[in-house]
């Protein structure tokens, strides 16, 4: 996991595809360039969906990891 302190933490627990990506995308739009957001989800689909979203959106996926039954990821707004 990244040691960067996030500017915002997004609770995505209990949401199923595509909602974690939809909620992340909406939250990132409100950030300023360079800010960091951490997402916490329970849907294992985020392990593939979040990296794909980061590539297509042009934002930086700083880290992604499973911690127990949760999936934590950190994204930096680039665009």
Residue, then its C-alpha position, 0 to 999 in steps of 0.5 A: x500500500x502507498x505511504x501517501x496520505x490521501x486527501x479523501x477516503x472513499x467508502x465503496x464497501x457493499x457496492x458491485x460493478x460498475x458502481x465502485x468505478x462510477x463513484x470513484x470517477x465522480x469523486x476524482x472529478x471534484x479533486x484538483x490535479x495532484x490530489x490523492x484519493x483512497x478507495x476501499x471496496x469489497x467487490x473483487x472486480x475492482x482489482x481489474x476495473x480500477x487499473x483499467x479505469x486509471x489507464x483510460x482516464x489518464x489518472x495514476x493508480x499508485x497502489x492496489x491491494x487486497x487486505x482481508x475481505x477489502x480491496x484498497x487502492x490509491x489514485x492520484x488525479x493527473x488530468 
